[in-house]
Amino acid sequence: MERDFDDALITSKDFSSGGSELNRNKNGEHVSNEFKMNYGDYYVAYLDVLGFRSLVMNEDSLQRLNIYFEKVQSIRFELEQRKKPLKSVLISDAIVLAYPRGGKGTSENLREICLAISRTQLALAKEGIWIRGGLTVGKLDIRPESNIVVGPALVDAYLLEQKAVYPRIIIDPRIIYDFSTTRSDFIDLINRHSTLDWQGNIVFKRSSESAASVDLDSDAMFIDYFSPLKSDFNSARDDVLWTIRDAIYKSHDQFPKYRWLAKYLLSSVDQVALEGDKTFKNQIMGLA
């Protein structure tokens, strides 16, 4: 859903100018509501739900709309339980995630927000809810307790989301500069982790064993949220396939997005497993 961030920026400038309003508390005393911007350096992700308008306008989709909000709140709670300095704000059909940048060349903080994005995407994908977005780095003021988020990095992440096209979270190439390395080495660095509850890559990496993966990241790096499906040969994998099959032919405008998803799923599932499950392989290839 498109937003006018110019208006949001005007509002933020008004606040940051140091202006204030006076309200009265329950005792009738004047209380200042002065707002002062406090920018920090963050990795910032803007995640937008595809087809949200139809979820809202179509009464038959209200159940999925409820599932969306329930899942998002559950995911946010799980992320908070990890005791990491990850911040999140929910804005109707969009989720903003922010993680402190840390020292230049420090990969752990970037890896953490990428994992948070992956978990969010996969949990919603199983329900047939697809999100698209951008991950960038820059200045941000985010206050979850007040549901306030503003800053240049939010605008950059939003604009990046507009370029993602398919249901994926693309990564701002400027982030690579933090690590003074090549794209290939950067992907290997982020994927080098020991997280027990996330089996597989964090950033998508082409496989020489899969012809379907050749063009998936030709225009941008993106978060690999299907990666755990390599080790899940039952419910999760089948749930994702079913949601793609259910939607791929419903709209001419949406067909390219779901065909891309089918190719992505085909490239993500282990090739050995595919050979052992001809039915599943043929179902995916029929869509891709």
C-alpha positions as CSV (number, residue, x, y, z in Angstrom):
1,M,0.0,0.0,0.0
2,E,1.5,3.4,-1.0
3,R,2.1,6.0,1.6
4,D,3.0,9.7,1.4
5,F,6.2,9.9,3.4
6,D,6.7,13.6,2.5
7,D,3.8,14.4,4.8
8,A,5.4,12.3,7.5
9,L,8.7,14.1,7.1
10,I,7.0,17.5,7.4
11,T,5.5,16.4,10.7
12,S,8.8,15.2,11.9
13,K,10.4,18.5,11.1
14,D,7.7,20.3,13.0
15,F,8.5,18.1,16.0
16,S,12.2,18.4,15.7
17,S,12.1,22.2,15.6
18,G,11.5,22.0,19.3
19,G,7.9,23.1,19.2
20,S,5.7,22.1,22.0
21,E,2.0,22.1,23.1
22,L,0.6,22.5,26.6
23,N,-2.0,20.1,27.9
24,R,-3.5,19.9,31.4
25,N,-3.1,16.9,33.6
26,K,-5.9,15.6,35.9
27,N,-5.0,18.2,38.5
28,G,-5.4,21.0,36.0
29,E,-1.6,21.7,35.8
30,H,0.0,22.6,32.5
31,V,2.2,19.8,31.1
32,S,4.5,20.2,28.1
33,N,4.4,17.7,25.2
34,E,7.7,18.8,23.8
35,F,9.1,16.3,21.3
36,K,12.8,16.1,20.5
37,M,14.1,13.9,17.8
38,N,16.8,11.4,18.9
39,Y,18.3,9.7,15.9
40,G,20.4,6.6,16.2
41,D,22.3,4.4,13.7
42,Y,20.1,1.4,12.8
43,Y,19.6,-1.4,10.4
44,V,16.0,-0.7,9.3
45,A,13.6,-3.0,7.5
46,Y,10.2,-1.9,6.1
47,L,7.9,-4.9,5.5
48,D,4.7,-4.4,3.5
49,V,1.9,-7.0,3.2
50,L,0.9,-7.7,-0.4
51,G,-2.8,-7.6,-1.1
52,F,-3.7,-6.0,2.2
53,R,-6.4,-3.9,0.6
54,S,-8.3,-7.0,-0.5
55,L,-7.9,-8.5,3.0
56,V,-9.6,-5.4,4.4
57,M,-12.3,-4.9,1.7
58,N,-13.3,-8.5,1.3
59,E,-15.4,-10.0,4.1
60,D,-14.3,-13.5,3.0
61,S,-10.7,-12.5,3.8
62,L,-11.4,-11.3,7.4
63,Q,-10.2,-14.6,8.9
64,R,-6.9,-14.2,7.1
65,L,-6.7,-10.6,8.3
66,N,-7.2,-11.8,11.9
67,I,-4.5,-14.4,11.3
68,Y,-2.2,-11.7,10.1
69,F,-2.5,-9.6,13.2
70,E,-2.4,-12.6,15.5
71,K,0.8,-13.9,13.8
72,V,2.5,-10.5,13.8
73,Q,1.8,-10.0,17.5
74,S,3.0,-13.5,18.2
75,I,6.2,-13.0,16.2
76,R,6.9,-9.7,17.9
77,F,6.4,-11.3,21.3
78,E,8.8,-14.1,20.4
79,L,11.4,-11.7,19.2
80,E,11.1,-9.7,22.4
81,Q,11.7,-12.9,24.4
82,R,15.1,-13.3,22.8
83,K,16.3,-10.3,24.8
84,K,17.8,-8.7,21.8
85,P,17.8,-4.9,21.2
86,L,15.4,-5.4,18.3
87,K,12.6,-2.8,18.0
88,S,9.4,-3.1,16.1
89,V,6.4,-0.9,15.2
90,L,3.3,-2.1,13.5
91,I,1.6,0.3,11.1
92,S,-1.5,-1.4,9.8
93,D,-0.2,-3.3,6.8
94,A,3.4,-2.6,7.4
95,I,6.0,-3.7,10.0
96,V,9.1,-1.7,10.8
97,L,12.0,-3.5,12.4
98,A,15.1,-1.8,13.6
99,Y,18.3,-3.1,15.1
100,P,21.3,-1.0,16.4
101,R,24.0,-0.8,13.7
102,G,26.9,-1.5,16.1
103,G,30.5,-1.1,15.1
104,K,31.4,-0.9,11.4
105,G,32.2,-4.4,10.1
106,T,30.3,-6.1,12.9
107,S,28.1,-8.7,11.3
108,E,26.2,-10.0,14.4
109,N,23.7,-7.1,14.5
110,L,22.9,-7.3,10.8
111,R,22.6,-11.1,11.1
112,E,20.1,-10.7,13.9
113,I,17.7,-8.4,12.0
114,C,18.0,-10.6,8.9
115,L,16.9,-13.6,11.1
116,A,14.0,-11.6,12.5
117,I,12.9,-10.8,9.0
118,S,13.2,-14.4,7.9
119,R,11.2,-15.8,10.7
120,T,8.5,-13.2,10.1
121,Q,8.3,-13.9,6.4
122,L,8.2,-17.7,6.8
123,A,5.5,-17.6,9.5
124,L,3.3,-15.5,7.4
125,A,4.0,-17.4,4.1
126,K,2.7,-20.6,5.7
127,E,-0.6,-18.7,6.1
128,G,-0.6,-17.5,2.5
129,I,0.3,-13.9,3.6
130,W,3.2,-12.6,1.5
131,I,5.3,-9.6,2.3
132,R,7.7,-7.4,0.4
133,G,10.2,-4.9,1.7
134,G,13.6,-3.4,1.9
135,L,16.5,-3.5,4.4
136,T,18.8,-0.5,4.7
137,V,21.0,1.3,7.2
138,G,20.8,4.9,8.5
139,K,19.4,7.3,11.0
140,L,16.2,6.5,12.8
141,D,14.2,7.5,15.8
142,I,12.0,4.6,16.9
143,R,9.9,4.4,20.0
144,P,7.7,1.2,20.1
145,E,6.1,2.2,23.4
146,S,4.6,5.3,21.7
147,N,4.3,3.7,18.2
148,I,6.5,6.4,16.8
149,V,9.1,5.8,14.0
150,V,10.6,8.5,11.8
151,G,13.9,9.2,10.1
152,P,15.7,9.1,6.7
153,A,16.3,5.3,7.1
154,L,12.6,4.7,7.2
155,V,12.1,6.6,4.0
156,D,15.0,4.8,2.3
157,A,13.6,1.4,3.4
158,Y,10.2,2.3,2.1
159,L,11.5,3.4,-1.3
160,L,13.6,0.2,-1.4
161,E,10.4,-1.8,-0.8
162,Q,8.9,-0.3,-4.0
163,K,11.7,-1.8,-6.0
164,A,11.5,-5.3,-4.5
165,V,8.7,-6.2,-7.0
166,Y,8.4,-9.8,-5.8
167,P,7.5,-11.2,-2.3
168,R,11.0,-10.7,-0.9
169,I,13.0,-8.3,1.3
170,I,15.8,-6.8,-0.7
171,I,19.0,-5.6,0.9
172,D,20.4,-2.1,0.3
173,P,23.9,-2.6,-1.4
174,R,25.2,0.3,0.7
175,I,25.2,-2.1,3.6
176,I,28.1,-4.0,2.0
177,Y,30.3,-0.9,2.4
178,D,30.2,-1.5,6.2
179,F,32.1,-4.7,5.6
180,S,34.6,-3.5,2.9
181,T,34.0,-6.7,0.9
182,T,32.5,-8.1,-2.3
183,R,28.9,-9.1,-2.7
184,S,29.8,-12.8,-2.7
185,D,32.0,-12.6,0.4
186,F,29.3,-10.5,2.2
187,I,26.7,-13.2,1.5
188,D,29.0,-15.9,2.9
189,L,29.8,-13.8,6.0
190,I,26.1,-13.3,6.9
191,N,25.3,-17.0,6.2
192,R,28.1,-18.1,8.5
193,H,26.1,-18.6,11.7
194,S,25.4,-21.1,14.5
195,T,21.7,-20.5,15.1
196,L,20.1,-23.8,16.1
197,D,16.5,-22.8,15.2
198,W,17.3,-21.5,11.7
199,Q,18.7,-24.2,9.5
200,G,20.1,-22.9,6.2
201,N,21.1,-19.6,4.7
202,I,20.1,-16.2,5.9
203,V,20.8,-14.3,2.6
204,F,19.9,-16.1,-0.6
205,K,22.8,-17.7,-2.4
206,R,22.5,-19.3,-5.8
207,S,23.0,-23.0,-6.0
208,S,24.9,-24.5,-8.9
209,E,22.6,-27.6,-8.5
210,S,19.4,-25.6,-9.2
211,A,18.7,-24.0,-12.6
212,A,15.7,-22.3,-11.0
213,S,18.0,-20.1,-8.9
214,V,19.9,-18.5,-11.7
215,D,17.8,-15.3,-12.1
216,L,16.3,-15.0,-8.7
217,D,18.8,-12.5,-7.3
218,S,20.1,-11.0,-10.6
219,D,18.8,-7.6,-9.6
220,A,19.1,-7.6,-5.8
221,M,20.3,-9.5,-2.8
222,F,17.4,-10.7,-0.6
223,I,16.6,-12.5,2.7
224,D,16.3,-16.3,2.2
225,Y,13.2,-17.1,4.1
226,F,12.5,-20.4,2.4
227,S,15.9,-21.8,3.4
228,P,14.6,-23.9,6.3
229,L,12.3,-25.8,4.0
230,K,15.3,-27.8,2.9
231,S,15.1,-29.7,6.2
232,D,11.2,-29.6,6.5
233,F,9.8,-32.1,4.1
234,N,6.3,-32.2,5.4
235,S,3.8,-29.6,6.7
236,A,5.7,-26.3,6.2
237,R,6.8,-27.1,2.7
238,D,3.4,-28.4,1.7
239,D,1.7,-25.4,3.2
240,V,3.8,-23.0,1.2
241,L,3.2,-24.9,-2.0
242,W,-0.5,-25.0,-1.4
243,T,-0.8,-21.2,-0.9
244,I,1.2,-20.6,-4.1
245,R,-1.0,-23.0,-6.1
246,D,-4.2,-21.5,-4.7
247,A,-3.3,-17.9,-5.8
248,I,-1.1,-18.1,-8.9
249,Y,-3.9,-18.1,-11.5
250,K,-6.3,-15.8,-9.8
251,S,-5.0,-12.6,-11.2
252,H,-3.0,-11.6,-14.3
253,D,-1.3,-8.9,-12.4
254,Q,-0.2,-11.2,-9.6
255,F,0.8,-14.1,-11.8
256,P,4.5,-13.0,-12.2
257,K,4.9,-12.6,-8.4
258,Y,3.6,-16.1,-7.7
259,R,5.6,-17.7,-10.6
260,W,8.7,-16.1,-9.0
261,L,7.7,-17.7,-5.7
262,A,7.4,-21.1,-7.4
263,K,10.9,-20.8,-8.8
264,Y,12.2,-19.7,-5.5
265,L,10.6,-22.7,-3.7
266,L,12.0,-25.0,-6.4
267,S,15.5,-23.6,-5.9
268,S,15.2,-23.8,-2.1
269,V,14.1,-27.4,-1.6
270,D,17.0,-29.8,-1.5
271,Q,17.5,-31.4,-4.9
272,V,18.0,-34.9,-3.3
273,A,14.7,-34.6,-1.6
274,L,13.0,-33.5,-4.8
275,E,14.4,-36.6,-6.6
276,G,12.9,-38.7,-3.8
277,D,9.5,-37.0,-4.0
278,K,8.6,-36.9,-7.7
279,T,5.0,-35.8,-7.0
280,F,6.1,-32.7,-5.1
281,K,8.8,-31.9,-7.7
282,N,6.3,-32.1,-10.5
283,Q,3.8,-29.9,-8.7
284,I,6.4,-27.2,-8.3
285,M,7.8,-27.4,-11.8
286,G,4.3,-27.2,-13.1
287,L,4.0,-23.8,-11.6
288,A,7.5,-22.5,-12.2
